Amino acid sequence: MQILVINSGSSSLKFKLFKTGREYSVLANGLVDGIGLTKCKFTYQSPEKHIGLKLAVKTHSEAIKLALETLKKSKAITNYKEIDAIGHRVVHGGEKYQKPIKIDVNVIKEIEKLIELAPLHNPANLEGIRTCKKMLPKTPQVAIFDTAFYQKMPEKAFMYAVPHELYKKNNIRRYGFHGTSHEYVIEKAKKLIKKKNPKIISCHIGNGSSITAYDGKNAVDTSMGMSPLEGIMMGTRSGSIDPSIIFFLQDHLKMKPEKVEHMLNHESGLEGFSEISSDMRDIYAKSLKKDKRALQTIELLSYQIGKYLGAYTSILGGLDAVIFTGGLGEKAFYVREQAMSYLDFLGAKLNAKKNEDCEEKISDTKSKVEVFVIPTNESQKIAQETEKLLKK
């Protein structure tokens, strides 16, 4: 099979064309970044073509058309019929969707209903689905939900201490995100750990960051909540804050709700706190020159990760392994070093050289907790789930 994977983000579109088999091979991949801006970055790679352009792409629909047309022009495919299926990453599936599902009119309506829970992401996901439906009407499409991995979390982990009517009538609860990424790296780690049902904490650290506790069979807690804003600080998201800060901003600084939401999602986190960049590489470069704010930013992020590591070790009743993944988690050895230092009391110990070299296993041979760096591959996981569902 040839499966096209679409990841339609709030202002970007990632796509990969896979050929399935014993090993999944990537025939082509691309990124449209900055949708809606005056100049948008478009990159594309296939054996026949390498593209790097700046152009105006106003909507996700235009981005999908650009992706499909480029696949044809580059000869990755000769016509759209060669695409056997399309797998879509859908951020929010609410409580309804606990596994991948073939997309039809009813599924589209349900995803639409969930827009209120994911206003930044589900509309973009839907636009990608609808455009593919128009351009490839006979090609089966499958939705893989970020939230599905967390549907077996216990109530004590997903409920908020607000009036219970808000859960019953408005579905206000913790849902969790990055489920596809966490599931992929946990599956990889389980093959490396010589223990049945290992207790694992998976740290997906990047522009968006989440930490998940896994008891050997299911995800039992996670740092992101009803939206991807909760949890640790991220590229531009604040992570968890005292809710009264929002009231202060509105009442005392007269900020409108939409401005507060924009600030917490797009002007906070690494960027807002450091006043340097949302990219940890820029912050690290400044830290090497002893820039105080850069050093504080690295310390704050590491501390927040360390707090979750400790808390989740407690609820798991022990810990066998920690995984670091995501762009920052896979590369920022200095963050891993500081974060893992909070588990010294457990006998967790990194091998300094292996950590700095970002090897697969970075824990010391004497460490009582195994620590892994496992690159995530959400797109391949989506392709695998798409193939599995359609072959049933």
PyMOL commands that set and color helices and strands:
alter all, ss='L'
color gray80, all
select helices_A, chain A and resi 60-73+80-82+105-116+122-135+148-150+155-158+164-170+179-192+244-251+257-266+269-274+280-287+292-316+326-331+333-346+352-356+378-390
alter helices_A, ss='H'
color red, helices_A
select strands_A, chain A and resi 2-8+12-19+25-33+40-45+50-55+85-90+101-102+141-145+200-204+210-214+219-222+321-325+370-373
alter strands_A, ss='S'
color yellow, strands_A
deselect
rebuild
show_as cartoon
